[in-house]
Amino acid sequence: MGVLEVGAILIVVLLALLASGVWVALALFGVALAGMVLFTSAPAGLVMGTTVWGASSTWALAPLPLFVWMGEILFRTRLAEDMFEGLAPWMRRLPGRLLHVNIVGCGVFAAVSGSSAATAATIGRMSIPELKRRGYPERMVIGTLAGSATLGLLIPPSIILIVYGVTAEVSIARLFIAGVLPGLMLVALFMGYVAIWATVTGQRGSEEPALGFLDKLKRSGRLLPVIALILAVIGSIYVGLATPTEAAAFGVAGSLILSAATGSLNRRTFVDSLMGATRTSCMIAFILAGAAFLTVAMGYTGIPRALAAWIEGLGLTPFWLLIALIAFFTVLGCFLDGISVVVLTTSIILPMVQSAGIDLLWFGIFLVIVVEMSQITPPVGFNLFVLQGLTGRDILQVARAALPFFFLLMAAAVLIILFPGIATWLPTQMSGR
């Protein structure tokens, strides 16, 4: 049996396991074990044991539970309410007014939570009824939330960038810094679209009361410490004062202090945040262990080498290879969440990418942007389900509202292909330091 036929059989087995409702990690272990036992002579048990131990004991995973815990702590503060109150006065003169609060608020919360679905749920729970009450079109309210919540995957500290860095063996600190400019670019694209829409349609929402500069600062007072904490965490990594693990520990300590200062830290919120971070971190670590075993199993079967050789034989230029990968990841993202997409595909995709001479640091940012697109594509765009639950609207209505932002994410992917410096300039400056 040929290598590609073996690959096809294993893909069918994987899809069958996922469709049956088996945990993603167990599906990865099952496929890897089947591939080792049926199609190789290697000792499957010994390989699984050593691979799982190596994947779970790596120091590169240390920042993961800390950043997750930092987000869980701040998630239980009044951050969402403070964000709306603090940002609204500054958006009064922009076309689209408070719709920009959705975008900027999601950007700020994304830097705290690192989760797309959590960002959509937290900001949406507060902003949807408020913006509807003030006369903003529901379609734009939903669309801005769906699109902007995807920033949780890109703006550091991003959980998915840690996952990619571990699986692709790329510096997590450099990945974090590489995500800053593309994240800001997406915020600018979303805000630009809203401003153009508001100008063309003349729909500006309700008039907000004018406030003086000092009053604006006072309204933003509770938000500024959170922004300062985020900047301190990312800045300490950029200037080389702290490793990602040290910066994550600093972020946890800072979030505990802020939570205590705002009066939201008590025994229950502390235990809930710790348990929430433990569950999320264990889930991701379990998936990573399964992905590591699958990567090794695929290496034994020779599938990645054969697939890379096949792609190379097609004579695709790096540009057309990336365009093909956009289509591939978008379709895959219709059925799987972002972390699962990354861990499932890296063992197969990275050999092709490396043989095409594509920088793995840059590719990590490109991959995350494309995975962001999949978060707002039916039938399994996670952000769509979150917003459907918040609004009670049909999933297709939510998907239509998110469609312009899907195309903006696609434009962002094309932009970093044409101008790779958007993703690589800051890490290059960081290396220079």
C-alpha positions as CSV (number, residue, x, y, z in Angstrom):
1,M,0.0,0.0,0.0
2,G,1.3,3.4,-1.0
3,V,2.1,6.2,1.5
4,L,-0.6,8.5,0.3
5,E,-3.2,5.7,0.5
6,V,-2.1,5.1,4.1
7,G,-2.5,8.9,4.7
8,A,-6.0,8.8,3.3
9,I,-7.0,5.9,5.5
10,L,-5.7,7.6,8.6
11,I,-7.6,10.9,7.7
12,V,-10.8,8.9,7.4
13,V,-10.2,7.3,10.8
14,L,-9.5,10.7,12.4
15,L,-12.6,12.3,10.9
16,A,-14.7,9.3,12.1
17,L,-13.3,9.6,15.6
18,L,-13.9,13.4,15.7
19,A,-17.5,12.9,14.3
20,S,-18.2,10.4,17.0
21,G,-17.6,13.0,19.7
22,V,-14.3,11.6,21.0
23,W,-12.1,14.2,22.6
24,V,-9.6,15.8,20.1
25,A,-6.6,14.6,22.1
26,L,-7.9,11.0,22.3
27,A,-8.6,11.1,18.5
28,L,-5.0,12.1,17.9
29,F,-3.7,9.3,20.1
30,G,-6.0,6.8,18.4
31,V,-4.9,7.7,14.9
32,A,-1.3,7.8,15.8
33,L,-1.5,4.4,17.5
34,A,-3.3,2.9,14.5
35,G,-0.8,4.3,12.1
36,M,2.2,2.9,14.2
37,V,0.6,-0.5,14.7
38,L,-0.8,-1.2,11.3
39,F,1.7,0.5,9.0
40,T,5.1,0.4,10.7
41,S,7.3,-2.0,12.6
42,A,8.3,0.5,15.3
43,P,7.4,-0.2,19.0
44,A,4.3,1.9,19.3
45,G,4.1,1.8,23.1
46,L,7.7,2.8,23.7
47,V,7.5,5.6,21.1
48,M,4.2,6.9,22.6
49,G,5.7,7.0,26.2
50,T,8.9,8.8,25.3
51,T,7.1,11.3,23.0
52,V,4.3,12.1,25.5
53,W,6.9,12.6,28.2
54,G,9.0,14.9,26.0
55,A,6.0,16.9,24.9
56,S,4.6,17.4,28.3
57,S,7.9,18.2,30.2
58,T,9.2,20.9,27.8
59,W,9.9,24.2,29.5
60,A,8.4,26.1,26.6
61,L,4.9,25.2,27.9
62,A,5.5,26.9,31.3
63,P,4.0,30.3,30.2
64,L,0.8,28.7,29.0
65,P,-1.0,28.0,32.4
66,L,0.2,31.4,33.7
67,F,-1.2,33.4,30.9
68,V,-4.4,31.4,31.0
69,W,-4.6,32.1,34.7
70,M,-4.0,35.8,34.2
71,G,-6.9,36.0,31.8
72,E,-9.2,34.0,34.1
73,I,-8.4,36.4,37.0
74,L,-9.2,39.5,34.9
75,F,-12.2,37.8,33.3
76,R,-13.8,37.9,36.8
77,T,-13.2,41.6,37.4
78,R,-15.4,44.4,36.2
79,L,-13.1,44.8,33.2
80,A,-15.8,44.6,30.5
81,E,-17.9,47.3,32.2
82,D,-14.9,49.5,32.8
83,M,-13.9,49.1,29.2
84,F,-17.2,50.3,27.8
85,E,-17.3,53.2,30.2
86,G,-13.7,54.1,29.7
87,L,-13.6,53.8,25.9
88,A,-16.9,55.3,24.9
89,P,-16.0,59.0,25.5
90,W,-13.0,58.8,23.2
91,M,-15.0,57.4,20.3
92,R,-17.6,60.2,20.1
93,R,-16.2,62.0,17.1
94,L,-15.5,58.9,15.0
95,P,-18.0,57.8,12.3
96,G,-19.7,54.8,13.8
97,R,-19.1,56.1,17.3
98,L,-19.7,53.3,19.9
99,L,-19.3,50.5,17.3
100,H,-15.6,51.2,17.7
101,V,-15.9,50.4,21.4
102,N,-16.6,46.8,20.3
103,I,-13.5,46.7,18.2
104,V,-11.0,48.4,20.6
105,G,-12.6,46.7,23.6
106,C,-12.2,43.3,22.0
107,G,-8.6,44.2,21.2
108,V,-7.9,45.1,24.8
109,F,-9.7,42.1,26.2
110,A,-8.0,39.8,23.6
111,A,-4.7,40.8,25.1
112,V,-6.0,39.7,28.5
113,S,-7.8,36.5,27.7
114,G,-6.0,35.1,24.7
115,S,-9.3,33.4,23.8
116,S,-11.6,34.3,20.8
117,A,-14.7,32.8,22.3
118,A,-14.2,34.3,25.8
119,T,-13.7,37.7,24.1
120,A,-16.9,37.5,22.1
121,A,-18.9,36.3,25.2
122,T,-17.6,38.9,27.6
123,I,-17.7,42.0,25.4
124,G,-20.9,40.9,23.7
125,R,-22.8,40.2,26.9
126,M,-22.3,43.8,27.9
127,S,-22.3,45.7,24.6
128,I,-25.1,44.0,22.6
129,P,-28.0,45.3,24.7
130,E,-26.3,48.6,25.3
131,L,-25.7,49.3,21.6
132,K,-29.2,48.1,20.6
133,R,-30.7,50.4,23.2
134,R,-28.8,53.3,21.6
135,G,-30.1,52.6,18.1
136,Y,-27.2,50.9,16.4
137,P,-28.1,48.3,13.7
138,E,-28.0,44.8,15.2
139,R,-26.2,43.5,12.1
140,M,-23.2,45.8,12.6
141,V,-23.2,45.2,16.3
142,I,-23.0,41.4,15.7
143,G,-20.5,41.8,12.9
144,T,-18.0,44.0,14.8
145,L,-18.1,41.5,17.7
146,A,-17.7,38.4,15.6
147,G,-14.7,39.9,13.7
148,S,-13.0,41.7,16.5
149,A,-13.3,38.8,18.9
150,T,-10.9,36.8,16.7
151,L,-8.2,39.2,17.8
152,G,-8.0,37.0,20.9
153,L,-6.0,34.4,18.8
154,L,-3.4,36.9,17.5
155,I,-2.8,39.8,20.0
156,P,-0.3,38.6,22.6
157,P,-0.2,36.9,25.0
158,S,-1.9,34.5,22.7
159,I,-2.5,30.9,23.7
160,I,-2.5,29.6,20.1
161,L,0.9,31.3,19.5
162,I,2.3,29.4,22.4
163,V,0.9,26.2,21.0
164,Y,2.3,26.9,17.5
165,G,5.7,27.9,19.1
166,V,5.9,24.6,20.9
167,T,4.9,22.4,18.0
168,A,7.0,24.3,15.4
169,E,9.9,24.9,17.8
170,V,9.8,28.6,17.2
171,S,10.7,31.2,19.9
172,I,7.5,32.1,21.8
173,A,8.9,35.5,22.7
174,R,9.5,36.4,19.0
175,L,6.0,35.1,18.1
176,F,4.4,37.3,20.7
177,I,6.2,40.4,19.3
178,A,5.5,39.3,15.7
179,G,1.8,39.3,16.5
180,V,1.7,43.0,17.7
181,L,1.7,44.9,14.3
182,P,-0.6,42.4,12.5
183,G,-3.0,42.7,15.5
184,L,-3.0,46.5,15.3
185,M,-3.4,46.3,11.5
186,L,-6.6,44.2,11.9
187,V,-7.9,46.7,14.5
188,A,-7.3,49.5,11.9
189,L,-8.9,47.6,9.1
190,F,-12.0,46.9,11.2
191,M,-12.3,50.5,12.4
192,G,-11.7,51.8,8.9
193,Y,-14.5,49.6,7.6
194,V,-17.0,50.8,10.3
195,A,-16.0,54.4,9.6
196,I,-16.6,54.0,5.9
197,W,-19.9,52.2,6.4
198,A,-21.1,54.9,8.8
199,T,-20.1,57.7,6.4
200,V,-21.7,56.0,3.4
201,T,-25.0,55.0,5.1
202,G,-25.2,58.0,7.4
203,Q,-26.0,55.8,10.3
204,R,-24.0,57.1,13.3
205,G,-26.0,55.9,16.3
206,S,-27.1,58.0,19.2
207,E,-25.3,61.2,20.0
208,E,-23.0,60.9,23.0
209,P,-22.6,63.8,25.5
210,A,-19.4,65.8,25.1
211,L,-16.9,65.5,27.9
212,G,-13.8,67.4,28.7
213,F,-10.3,65.9,28.6
214,L,-10.1,65.5,32.3
215,D,-13.5,63.9,32.5
216,K,-12.5,61.4,29.8
217,L,-9.4,60.5,31.8
218,K,-11.5,60.0,34.9
219,R,-13.9,57.7,33.1
220,S,-10.9,55.7,31.8
221,G,-9.3,55.6,35.2
222,R,-10.2,51.9,36.0
223,L,-9.2,50.8,32.5
224,L,-5.7,52.4,32.4
225,P,-4.1,50.0,35.0
226,V,-5.2,46.9,32.9
227,I,-3.7,48.5,29.7
228,A,-0.5,49.4,31.7
229,L,-0.3,45.7,32.9
230,I,-0.6,44.4,29.3
231,L,2.0,46.9,28.0
232,A,4.3,46.0,30.8
233,V,4.0,42.2,30.1
234,I,4.7,42.6,26.4
235,G,7.2,45.3,26.8
236,S,9.3,43.3,29.3
237,I,9.6,40.5,26.7
238,Y,10.4,43.0,23.9
239,V,13.2,44.8,25.6
240,G,14.7,41.5,27.0
241,L,14.0,42.2,30.7
242,A,11.9,39.0,31.0
243,T,11.4,35.6,29.3
244,P,7.8,34.7,28.4
245,T,7.5,32.6,31.6
246,E,8.8,35.4,33.8
247,A,6.5,37.9,32.1
248,A,3.5,35.6,32.6
249,A,4.3,35.3,36.3
250,F,4.5,39.1,36.5
251,G,1.1,39.3,34.7
252,V,-0.5,36.9,37.2
253,A,0.8,38.9,40.1
254,G,-0.3,42.1,38.5
255,S,-3.8,40.8,37.8
256,L,-4.2,39.6,41.4
257,I,-3.2,43.0,42.7
258,L,-5.7,44.8,40.2
259,S,-8.4,42.3,41.1
260,A,-7.9,42.9,44.8
261,A,-7.8,46.7,44.3
262,T,-11.1,46.7,42.5
263,G,-12.7,44.5,45.2
264,S,-13.5,41.6,42.9
265,L,-10.9,39.2,44.5
266,N,-12.3,36.9,47.1
267,R,-11.9,33.2,47.9
268,R,-14.5,32.1,45.4
269,T,-13.2,34.1,42.5
270,F,-9.6,33.0,43.3
271,V,-10.5,29.3,43.4
272,D,-12.8,29.6,40.2
273,S,-10.0,31.4,38.3
274,L,-7.4,28.8,39.4
275,M,-9.7,25.8,38.5
276,G,-10.7,27.4,35.1
277,A,-7.0,27.9,34.3
278,T,-6.2,24.3,35.3
279,R,-9.0,22.9,33.1
280,T,-8.0,24.9,30.1
281,S,-4.2,24.3,30.5
282,C,-4.7,20.5,31.0
283,M,-6.9,20.4,27.9
284,I,-4.4,22.1,25.7
285,A,-1.5,20.1,27.2
286,F,-3.4,16.9,26.5
287,I,-4.0,17.9,22.9
288,L,-0.3,18.9,22.5
289,A,0.8,15.5,23.8
290,G,-1.5,13.7,21.3
291,A,-0.3,16.0,18.5
292,A,3.3,15.2,19.3
293,F,2.7,11.5,19.2
294,L,0.8,11.9,15.9
295,T,3.7,13.9,14.5
296,V,6.2,11.2,15.3
297,A,3.9,8.5,14.0
298,M,3.5,10.3,10.7
299,G,7.2,10.6,10.5
300,Y,7.5,6.8,10.8
301,T,4.9,6.2,8.1
302,G,6.7,8.7,5.7
303,I,3.5,10.6,5.0
304,P,4.9,14.2,5.5
305,R,7.9,13.5,3.3
306,A,5.7,12.0,0.5
307,L,3.3,14.9,0.7
308,A,6.0,17.5,0.7
309,A,7.5,15.8,-2.3
310,W,4.1,15.7,-4.0
311,I,3.5,19.4,-3.4
312,E,7.1,20.2,-4.6
313,G,6.4,18.2,-7.7
314,L,3.4,20.5,-8.5
315,G,5.8,23.4,-9.0
316,L,3.8,25.8,-6.9
317,T,5.5,29.1,-6.0
318,P,5.5,30.1,-2.3
319,F,2.7,32.6,-3.1
320,W,0.4,30.0,-4.7
321,L,1.2,27.5,-1.9
322,L,0.1,30.0,0.6
323,I,-3.1,30.8,-1.3
324,A,-3.8,27.0,-1.4
325,L,-3.2,26.8,2.4
326,I,-5.7,29.7,3.0
327,A,-8.4,27.6,1.3
328,F,-7.3,24.4,3.1
329,F,-7.3,26.0,6.6
330,T,-10.6,27.9,6.0
331,V,-12.4,24.6,5.1
332,L,-10.7,22.8,8.0
333,G,-11.7,25.6,10.4
334,C,-15.4,25.0,9.5
335,F,-15.2,21.7,11.5
336,L,-12.5,22.3,14.2
337,D,-11.5,24.9,16.7
338,G,-8.3,27.0,16.2
339,I,-6.0,25.0,18.5
340,S,-7.1,21.7,17.0
341,V,-6.4,23.0,13.5
342,V,-2.9,24.0,14.4
343,V,-1.9,20.8,16.2
344,L,-3.5,18.6,13.6
345,T,-1.8,20.2,10.6
346,T,1.7,21.3,11.7
347,S,3.3,17.8,11.3
348,I,2.1,17.7,7.7
349,I,2.2,21.3,6.6
350,L,5.6,22.4,8.1
351,P,7.8,20.2,5.9
352,M,6.1,21.7,2.8
353,V,6.5,25.2,4.2
354,Q,10.2,24.7,5.0
355,S,10.9,23.2,1.6
356,A,9.4,26.3,0.0
357,G,11.8,28.5,2.0
358,I,9.1,30.2,4.1
359,D,10.1,31.6,7.4
360,L,8.4,29.6,10.2
361,L,8.1,32.7,12.4
362,W,6.2,34.6,9.7
363,F,4.2,31.5,8.9
364,G,3.0,31.3,12.5
365,I,1.4,34.7,12.2
366,F,-0.1,33.9,8.8
367,L,-1.5,30.7,10.1
368,V,-3.2,32.4,13.1
369,I,-4.8,35.0,10.8
370,V,-6.2,32.3,8.6
371,V,-7.4,30.3,11.7
372,E,-9.1,33.6,12.8
373,M,-11.1,33.5,9.6
374,S,-12.3,30.0,10.4
375,Q,-13.7,31.2,13.7
376,I,-16.4,33.1,11.8
377,T,-17.2,30.5,9.1
378,P,-20.2,28.2,9.4
379,P,-21.1,25.6,10.5
380,V,-18.6,25.4,13.3
381,G,-17.3,29.0,13.7
382,F,-17.0,29.2,17.5
383,N,-17.6,32.9,17.6
384,L,-20.8,32.5,15.6
385,F,-22.2,30.0,18.2
386,V,-21.3,32.4,21.0
387,L,-23.1,35.3,19.4
388,Q,-26.1,33.1,18.4
389,G,-26.5,32.3,22.1
390,L,-26.2,36.0,23.1
391,T,-28.6,37.3,20.5
392,G,-31.0,34.4,19.8
393,R,-30.6,34.9,16.1
394,D,-30.4,32.2,13.4
395,I,-26.8,31.1,12.8
396,L,-27.0,32.1,9.2
397,Q,-28.0,35.7,10.2
398,V,-25.0,35.8,12.5
399,A,-22.8,34.5,9.7
400,R,-24.1,37.1,7.2
401,A,-23.3,39.8,9.8
402,A,-19.8,38.5,10.2
403,L,-19.1,38.1,6.4
404,P,-17.5,41.6,5.8
405,F,-15.1,40.9,8.6
406,F,-14.3,37.5,7.1
407,F,-13.2,39.3,4.0
408,L,-11.2,41.8,6.0
409,L,-9.3,39.0,7.7
410,M,-8.7,37.5,4.2
411,A,-7.3,40.9,3.1
412,A,-5.0,40.9,6.1
413,A,-3.7,37.5,5.2
414,V,-3.0,38.7,1.7
415,L,-1.3,41.9,3.0
416,I,1.2,40.0,5.1
417,I,2.0,37.8,2.1
418,L,2.7,40.9,0.0
419,F,4.4,42.8,2.9
420,P,6.0,40.2,5.2
421,G,7.7,42.9,7.2
422,I,4.4,43.6,8.9
423,A,5.0,40.4,10.9
424,T,8.8,40.2,10.9
425,W,10.0,43.8,11.5
426,L,9.4,44.0,15.3
427,P,11.1,40.6,16.0
428,T,14.0,41.7,13.8
429,Q,14.3,44.9,15.9
430,M,14.0,42.7,19.1
431,S,16.9,40.5,17.9
432,G,19.0,43.7,17.2
433,R,18.6,44.5,20.9
